[in-house]
Amino acid sequence: MEQQNIWDADTARRYDTPGSGMFAPEVVGPTVDRLAQLAGDGAALEFAIGTGRVAVPLAERGVPVTGVELSPPMVEQLRTKVDEATIPVIMGDMATTVVPGRYTLVYLVYNTISNLLTQAEQVECFRNAARHLAPGGRFVVELWVPELRKLPPGQTATVWQSEPGYIGLDTYDVLHQHVVSHHFRFDETTQAELFRSPHRYIWPAELDLMAQLAGFELEARNADWAGAAFTAESRSHVSVYRIPPVK
């Protein structure tokens, strides 16, 4: 499953769910609030900007936002909301694409760093963030915590969400640190729709080491965008890394 093939025109058309799911105000609001606070008076760069779920409301808050995106159909969907002058987008991957300018904030939300399927690519993503940041700038990563504690011996799958009309489950390859997320959507008929995406999962400690290799220091880690404490039971985290300011 190549990323270019996963994020195709059909996926882009179905991606936005205004007012619900990850587009719900209670999800987007705290995300934008935190990112706006971290950007301060500077500009922000979003890796894998997608259809602008976060970038559009962040720009509406007065933060200049530029994006990097691999999928042309996702950018086409973004262009139905804002033009190139409002939110410029550079086509390319988040591990190697260089964007002109310096930023106070680079951010990567909703588990997207795991779309890079090797450790080397994930390290390069950190290095790419670092090369875009001014001293004192921050790189924010939102990522889920691998749920391997839920795997009984001999089993490879966990159901992480089950509700009317939807089941989400992950299948793990623990030898290679890979996981495939399966999203099943269905109604009262006998038909179901399946969307799958491959990932390389990352433990928080491994993520911190990647950051160190790129010259970052961990500034904060919370369980969500609102600032809840990160604990052993947290299912995800928002980690803020900083390039040390020049002394």
Residue pairs with C-beta under 8 A, 6 or more apart in sequence:
1 180
1 196
1 197
1 198
3 70
3 71
3 115
4 70
4 71
6 196
6 197
7 50
7 70
7 71
7 73
7 74
8 71
8 73
9 73
9 76
11 73
11 74
11 195
12 51
12 71
12 73
12 74
12 76
12 77
13 73
13 77
15 50
15 51
15 74
15 77
16 23
16 51
16 53
16 77
17 23
19 25
21 27
22 28
22 53
22 110
23 53
28 53
28 54
28 57
30 224
30 225
30 226
31 54
31 109
31 142
31 225
32 54
32 57
32 58
32 61
33 225
34 140
34 225
34 226
34 227
34 238
35 44
35 54
35 58
35 63
35 105
35 107
35 140
36 58
36 61
36 62
36 63
38 104
38 105
38 107
38 138
38 140
38 240
39 58
39 63
39 104
39 105
40 104
40 105
41 104
42 103
42 104
42 105
42 134
42 137
43 63
43 64
43 65
43 66
43 101
43 102
43 103
43 104
43 105
44 58
44 63
44 64
44 65
44 66
44 103
44 104
44 105
44 106
44 107
45 65
45 66
45 67
45 68
45 99
45 103
45 105
45 106
45 107
45 132
46 54
46 55
46 65
46 66
46 67
46 68
46 106
46 107
46 108
46 109
47 67
47 68
47 94
47 106
47 107
47 108
47 112
47 113
47 125
47 128
47 129
48 68
48 69
48 70
48 94
48 108
48 112
48 115
49 55
49 65
49 67
49 68
49 69
49 74
49 75
49 78
49 87
49 89
50 69
50 71
50 74
50 78
51 74
51 77
51 78
51 81
52 67
52 77
52 78
52 81
52 82
52 87
53 110
54 107
54 109
55 65
55 67
55 78
55 87
56 78
56 81
56 82
56 87
58 65
59 65
59 82
59 86
59 87
65 87
66 87
66 88
66 89
66 90
66 99
66 101
66 103
67 78
67 87
67 88
67 89
67 90
68 89
68 90
68 91
68 92
68 93
68 94
68 97
68 99
69 75
69 78
69 89
69 90
69 91
69 92
70 91
70 92
70 93
70 94
72 91
75 89
75 91
78 87
78 89
90 97
90 99
91 97
94 108
94 112
94 113
94 116
94 125
94 128
95 116
95 121
95 122
95 124
95 125
95 128
96 124
96 128
97 128
98 128
98 131
98 132
99 132
101 132
102 132
102 133
102 134
102 137
103 132
103 133
103 134
103 137
104 133
104 134
104 136
104 137
104 138
105 133
105 137
105 138
105 139
105 140
106 129
106 132
106 133
106 137
106 138
106 139
106 140
107 139
107 140
107 141
108 125
108 129
108 139
108 140
108 141
108 142
109 140
109 142
110 142
111 142
111 143
111 144
111 199
111 236
113 122
113 125
113 141
113 143
113 202
114 143
114 144
114 179
114 199
114 200
114 201
114 202
115 197
115 198
115 199
116 122
116 125
116 200
117 178
117 198
117 199
117 200
118 200
119 177
119 200
119 206
119 210
122 200
122 202
122 210
123 210
123 213
123 214
126 139
126 210
126 211
126 213
126 214
126 216
126 241
127 213
127 214
129 139
129 214
130 139
130 214
130 215
130 216
130 243
133 139
133 243
134 243
135 243
135 244
135 245
135 246
136 242
136 243
136 244
136 245
136 246
137 242
137 243
138 219
138 240
138 241
138 242
138 243
139 211
139 216
139 240
139 241
139 242
139 243
140 238
140 239
140 240
140 241
141 207
141 238
141 239
141 241
142 225
142 236
142 237
142 238
142 239
143 202
143 204
143 207
143 236
143 237
143 239
144 201
144 235
144 236
145 203
145 204
145 234
145 235
145 236
145 237
146 172
146 179
146 201
146 202
146 203
147 158
147 160
147 170
147 235
148 172
148 174
150 158
151 157
151 158
151 172
151 174
156 171
156 172
156 173
156 174
157 169
157 170
157 171
157 172
158 169
158 170
158 172
159 167
159 168
159 169
160 168
160 169
160 170
161 167
161 168
162 168
165 185
165 186
165 187
166 183
166 184
166 185
166 186
167 183
167 184
168 181
168 182
168 183
168 184
169 181
169 182
169 184
170 179
170 180
170 181
170 182
171 179
171 180
171 182
172 178
172 179
172 201
173 179
177 200
177 201
178 198
178 199
178 200
178 201
179 198
179 199
179 200
179 201
180 196
180 197
180 198
180 199
181 196
181 197
181 198
181 199
182 194
182 195
182 196
183 194
183 195
183 196
184 192
184 193
184 194
185 192
185 193
185 195
186 192
186 193
202 210
204 221
204 237
204 239
207 239
208 218
208 239
211 217
211 218
211 241
215 243
215 244
216 241
216 242
216 243
217 241
217 242
217 243
217 244
218 239
218 240
218 241
219 240
219 241
219 242
220 239
220 240
221 230
221 237
221 238
221 239
221 240
222 228
222 229
222 230
222 237
222 238
223 229
223 230
223 231
223 234
223 235
223 236
223 237
223 238
224 236
224 238
225 238
228 234
230 237
